Structures are given as structure tokens and as C-alpha cells.
Amino acid sequence: MGCLCQNARDAIACPFADNFFPIQRQFFATEPASWWNSFITSLRGLNPAFKFSIAAAALTLVIGVSWLIAEAVRLRAQVAQLQAEQHTRRRQEEILRQQADGEHARSEDLAAQLRREQERSEELARQLERDQSRERPAGLLFIASVFLPPGIPRGAAERPKLVVPQAGGLALLQIGLEVEDEYKSFRVEIRTAQGQEIWAQDSLRPRQSRAGRVINLVMPGSVLGAGEYELTLKGVTENQNTEDVRYYYFDALKTLKK
């Protein structure tokens, strides 16, 4: 006990500091603990049941947040899909509306063309009647004519009509052709609505008219009764093979006019 220390510095230098100042030595030798270590230490001292409650709450929170994120992603994908389907549906409706407008305009054009060609065929029939009346016996003059344009379907509202007097005579059917109808010759078959063939003719060739290329089919009007008819146009190739070209539809009406 030969030394008396007055402060901490003297205590460190004193050979008896370890016996008299253990608290001061510990204070200077220990580093301050971090807040995380303090938090962990406080948790270790909690009740086990409380620890379990905190862990369950944390797990529930993680699961809930994950579910909300997944649900938000799913809902966003559904919204995008619905928007894409709505856009596609609107586009399809627009296309269908344009097609309907186009078909309506085409139907009106066909009806107008049918009326014009009907007038032209009647004028042609009258001209043929005047030019060839001297070469035919009486009673075999052209007394009925009709123009059959391509593209008129079976169930069209306005079909070409051929008015045939009951007294008989000749009928002229002008069959319109498309540009791609290129064959060596043509064959025509006419059937009733029940499928019975009433007329057929081969070796027909087209001629140019104001309506375009047409085939003039001359036949006795007496074979046509009142009713609906189907005309089948067939093309004969260079190899003598026969191909179906298209179908034409018209109505025949009988009149008492001579």
C-alpha cells in the first residue's frame, strides 16, 4: 500500500490498480453495444409465448403482403386481357359492318346492272328480230329475252325474269362471263327447281357486247314453263375436259300476250 492514486490515470499506473479499480477498468475496456444487439438481447428476455405471437404476426404480414402483390398482378393481367378482347371485338364489329356495307352496295350495283342489262337484252332481241325476221318462218321470232349476270346467288331477292308468251316462239338468254372465263367452248344445261334437265346445248362461244363478253343462247320458249330455273355453265378445255364454271338463276313467267 505504498501508492495512493487520486484519479483514473493514477489508478492505471498504480501497481495495485487491479485490486482497487476493477469497475473503471471494465468501463474503459468494453465497447458500446449496437441498437440491433440491444434489440436481440431484449427479445431473448421475452416470454416464449410472446415470442411466438410476434413470429406468427410477422409471418401473417409477409403472407398477406405476398398475396396482395400476387392479386394485384393477376388483376392487372385480367384488365389487360379484357381490354385486348374488347379492342379485338370492336375491330371485328367494324370489319363486319364494312363487309355488310360492301355487300349492300354490291347488291344495289348488281340490281342496277341487272335492270340495265335487261333493257339492253330486250333491245338486242328486238334488233335481232328485225334483222332476221326474213330468214325465219312466222311464229319463230325472238319474243323473249333476259340477261343473266354472273354472281347472283340462288336466294337473291331480285332474280332475272324471262317473260315468255304462251303462244310460243324463241327465247334469248344472254349469259354474262367473267374476265377469267377462258375456254375453247362452253356447254349450257338448264334445269327446273326440282332438278329436271329441260335443255342442253354444246359448242357455244362468247361474243363481245356492251355488257362485256356474253354467250347468246337461243332456245324454244315453249320448253320453259312458269317457275324457277338453274342454268349451269360449263367450260370445255383444249383437252376436251369439261369443267363447271358457275351457276345462274332466273325465273320464267308465262303471259297470254302474243
C-alpha positions as CSV (number, residue, x, y, z in Angstrom):
1,M,0.0,0.0,0.0
2,G,2.8,2.4,-0.8
3,C,0.9,4.3,-3.5
4,L,-2.3,6.4,-3.3
5,C,-4.0,7.1,-6.6
6,Q,-6.1,10.2,-6.9
7,N,-7.7,9.7,-10.3
8,A,-8.2,7.1,-13.0
9,R,-4.9,7.9,-14.7
10,D,-3.0,7.3,-11.5
11,A,-5.0,4.1,-11.0
12,I,-3.9,2.7,-14.3
13,A,-0.3,3.5,-13.5
14,C,-0.5,2.2,-9.9
15,P,0.6,-1.4,-9.4
16,F,-2.4,-2.0,-7.2
17,A,-5.0,-0.7,-9.7
18,D,-6.3,-4.1,-10.5
19,N,-7.4,-4.6,-6.9
20,F,-8.8,-1.1,-6.2
21,F,-10.4,-0.1,-9.6
22,P,-11.9,-3.1,-11.4
23,I,-15.1,-1.2,-12.4
24,Q,-13.1,1.7,-14.1
25,R,-11.0,-0.9,-16.0
26,Q,-14.1,-2.7,-17.2
27,F,-15.8,0.6,-18.2
28,F,-12.8,1.7,-20.5
29,A,-12.3,-1.8,-21.9
30,T,-16.0,-2.5,-23.1
31,E,-17.2,-1.0,-26.5
32,P,-20.8,0.4,-26.6
33,A,-23.3,-2.2,-27.9
34,S,-25.3,-1.5,-31.1
35,W,-29.1,-1.0,-31.2
36,W,-29.6,-4.3,-33.0
37,N,-27.7,-6.2,-30.4
38,S,-29.8,-4.5,-27.7
39,F,-33.0,-5.4,-29.6
40,I,-31.9,-9.0,-29.9
41,T,-31.0,-9.1,-26.3
42,S,-34.4,-7.7,-25.3
43,L,-36.1,-10.3,-27.4
44,R,-34.2,-13.1,-25.7
45,G,-35.6,-12.0,-22.4
46,L,-39.2,-12.1,-23.6
47,N,-41.7,-14.7,-22.7
48,P,-41.7,-17.7,-25.2
49,A,-45.5,-17.3,-25.8
50,F,-45.0,-13.6,-26.7
51,K,-42.1,-14.5,-29.0
52,F,-44.4,-17.0,-30.8
53,S,-47.1,-14.4,-31.2
54,I,-44.6,-11.9,-32.7
55,A,-43.3,-14.5,-35.1
56,A,-46.8,-15.6,-36.1
57,A,-47.8,-11.9,-36.7
58,A,-44.7,-11.3,-38.8
59,L,-45.4,-14.5,-40.9
60,T,-49.0,-13.4,-41.4
61,L,-47.9,-10.0,-42.5
62,V,-45.4,-11.5,-45.0
63,I,-48.0,-13.9,-46.4
64,G,-50.6,-11.1,-46.6
65,V,-48.3,-8.7,-48.5
66,S,-47.3,-11.5,-50.9
67,W,-50.9,-12.4,-51.6
68,L,-51.8,-8.7,-52.2
69,I,-48.9,-8.4,-54.7
70,A,-49.9,-11.6,-56.5
71,E,-53.6,-10.5,-56.6
72,A,-52.6,-7.1,-57.9
73,V,-50.5,-8.7,-60.7
74,R,-53.4,-11.1,-61.5
75,L,-56.0,-8.3,-61.7
76,R,-53.7,-6.2,-63.9
77,A,-53.3,-9.1,-66.3
78,Q,-57.1,-9.7,-66.4
79,V,-57.7,-6.0,-67.1
80,A,-55.1,-6.1,-69.9
81,Q,-56.7,-9.2,-71.3
82,L,-60.2,-7.7,-71.2
83,Q,-59.0,-4.5,-72.9
84,A,-57.4,-6.6,-75.6
85,E,-60.6,-8.7,-76.1
86,Q,-62.7,-5.5,-76.2
87,H,-60.4,-4.0,-78.8
88,T,-60.5,-7.2,-80.9
89,R,-64.3,-7.3,-80.6
90,R,-64.6,-3.7,-81.7
91,R,-62.3,-4.4,-84.6
92,Q,-64.3,-7.4,-85.7
93,E,-67.6,-5.4,-85.4
94,E,-66.0,-2.7,-87.6
95,I,-64.9,-5.3,-90.2
96,L,-68.4,-6.9,-90.2
97,R,-70.0,-3.5,-90.6
98,Q,-67.7,-2.7,-93.5
99,Q,-68.4,-6.0,-95.1
100,A,-72.2,-5.6,-94.7
101,D,-72.0,-2.1,-96.2
102,G,-69.9,-3.5,-99.1
103,E,-72.4,-6.4,-99.7
104,H,-75.3,-3.9,-99.6
105,A,-73.6,-1.7,-102.1
106,R,-72.6,-4.6,-104.3
107,S,-76.3,-5.9,-104.2
108,E,-77.5,-2.5,-105.3
109,D,-74.9,-2.4,-108.1
110,L,-76.0,-5.9,-109.2
111,A,-79.6,-4.9,-109.2
112,A,-78.9,-1.7,-111.2
113,Q,-76.7,-3.7,-113.6
114,L,-79.5,-6.3,-114.0
115,R,-82.0,-3.6,-114.9
116,R,-79.7,-2.1,-117.4
117,E,-78.7,-5.4,-119.0
118,Q,-82.4,-6.4,-119.1
119,E,-83.1,-3.3,-121.1
120,R,-80.1,-4.0,-123.4
121,S,-81.0,-7.6,-123.9
122,E,-84.6,-6.6,-124.9
123,E,-83.2,-4.0,-127.3
124,L,-80.8,-6.6,-128.7
125,A,-83.7,-9.1,-129.1
126,R,-85.7,-6.5,-131.0
127,Q,-82.7,-5.8,-133.2
128,L,-82.2,-9.5,-133.9
129,E,-85.9,-9.8,-134.6
130,R,-85.7,-7.0,-137.2
131,D,-82.5,-8.3,-138.8
132,Q,-83.5,-12.0,-139.0
133,S,-87.3,-11.9,-139.5
134,R,-86.9,-12.6,-143.2
135,E,-84.9,-15.7,-142.6
136,R,-87.3,-17.4,-140.1
137,P,-90.8,-18.9,-140.5
138,A,-93.6,-17.0,-138.9
139,G,-94.1,-17.7,-135.3
140,L,-90.3,-18.4,-134.5
141,L,-89.3,-14.7,-133.9
142,F,-87.4,-13.7,-130.8
143,I,-90.2,-12.8,-128.4
144,A,-88.5,-13.1,-125.0
145,S,-85.0,-12.3,-123.7
146,V,-83.2,-11.9,-120.5
147,F,-79.6,-11.1,-119.3
148,L,-78.0,-13.4,-116.7
149,P,-75.1,-11.6,-115.0
150,P,-72.6,-13.6,-113.1
151,G,-72.6,-13.5,-109.3
152,I,-76.3,-13.6,-108.5
153,P,-76.9,-16.2,-105.8
154,R,-79.8,-18.7,-105.8
155,G,-81.7,-16.9,-103.0
156,A,-81.2,-13.3,-104.3
157,A,-84.2,-11.0,-103.7
158,E,-84.1,-9.8,-107.4
159,R,-83.6,-12.6,-109.9
160,P,-83.6,-12.1,-113.7
161,K,-87.1,-12.7,-115.1
162,L,-87.9,-14.1,-118.5
163,V,-91.4,-13.4,-119.7
164,V,-92.5,-16.0,-122.2
165,P,-95.8,-15.8,-124.1
166,Q,-97.9,-18.9,-124.1
167,A,-98.2,-18.7,-127.9
168,G,-94.6,-19.9,-128.1
169,G,-91.6,-18.5,-130.1
170,L,-87.9,-18.2,-129.3
171,A,-86.2,-17.1,-126.1
172,L,-82.8,-15.4,-125.9
173,L,-80.7,-15.9,-122.8
174,Q,-77.6,-13.7,-122.6
175,I,-75.2,-15.3,-120.2
176,G,-72.6,-12.9,-118.8
177,L,-69.0,-14.0,-118.4
178,E,-66.1,-13.1,-116.1
179,V,-62.7,-12.0,-117.4
180,E,-61.1,-15.2,-116.3
181,D,-63.6,-17.4,-118.1
182,E,-61.3,-18.6,-120.9
183,Y,-62.3,-21.8,-122.6
184,K,-62.3,-23.4,-126.0
185,S,-66.1,-23.5,-125.9
186,F,-68.9,-23.7,-123.5
187,R,-71.8,-26.0,-122.6
188,V,-75.1,-24.9,-121.1
189,E,-77.6,-27.0,-119.1
190,I,-80.9,-25.8,-117.8
191,R,-82.8,-27.5,-115.0
192,T,-86.0,-26.8,-113.1
193,A,-86.1,-26.2,-109.4
194,Q,-86.8,-30.0,-109.0
195,G,-83.5,-30.8,-110.9
196,Q,-85.1,-32.0,-114.1
197,E,-83.0,-31.1,-117.2
198,I,-85.1,-29.4,-119.9
199,W,-82.4,-28.1,-122.2
200,A,-78.7,-28.6,-123.0
201,Q,-76.5,-27.2,-125.8
202,D,-72.8,-27.6,-126.6
203,S,-70.2,-25.7,-128.7
204,L,-71.3,-22.3,-127.5
205,R,-68.8,-19.4,-128.0
206,P,-68.8,-16.0,-126.4
207,R,-69.2,-12.7,-128.2
208,Q,-68.4,-9.1,-127.2
209,S,-71.3,-6.8,-126.3
210,R,-71.8,-3.6,-124.5
211,A,-72.2,-5.6,-121.3
212,G,-68.9,-7.4,-121.9
213,R,-68.4,-10.9,-123.1
214,V,-71.7,-12.9,-123.3
215,I,-73.0,-16.2,-124.6
216,N,-76.2,-15.9,-126.6
217,L,-78.3,-19.0,-126.0
218,V,-81.4,-19.3,-128.3
219,M,-84.0,-21.8,-127.4
220,P,-87.7,-22.5,-127.9
221,G,-89.7,-20.6,-125.3
222,S,-92.2,-23.5,-125.2
223,V,-89.8,-25.6,-123.1
224,L,-89.9,-23.1,-120.3
225,G,-92.9,-23.3,-118.0
226,A,-93.6,-20.8,-115.3
227,G,-91.2,-21.3,-112.4
228,E,-87.6,-21.1,-111.2
229,Y,-84.7,-22.4,-113.2
230,E,-81.0,-23.1,-112.7
231,L,-78.6,-22.7,-115.6
232,T,-75.2,-24.5,-115.4
233,L,-72.3,-23.1,-117.4
234,K,-69.5,-25.5,-118.2
235,G,-66.2,-24.8,-120.0
236,V,-64.5,-27.2,-122.4
237,T,-60.7,-27.1,-122.3
238,E,-58.2,-27.7,-125.1
239,N,-58.0,-31.3,-123.9
240,Q,-61.8,-31.7,-124.3
241,N,-62.2,-31.8,-120.5
242,T,-65.4,-30.2,-119.1
243,E,-65.3,-28.0,-116.0
244,D,-68.1,-26.4,-114.1
245,V,-67.7,-22.6,-114.4
246,R,-70.7,-21.3,-112.4
247,Y,-74.4,-21.3,-111.9
248,Y,-77.1,-18.8,-112.9
249,Y,-80.6,-18.5,-111.7
250,F,-83.7,-16.9,-113.3
251,D,-87.5,-17.1,-113.2
252,A,-89.7,-17.7,-116.2
253,L,-93.2,-16.1,-116.3
254,K,-95.9,-17.0,-118.8
255,T,-98.1,-14.4,-120.3
256,L,-101.2,-14.5,-122.6
257,K,-99.8,-11.8,-124.7
258,K,-98.9,-12.9,-128.3
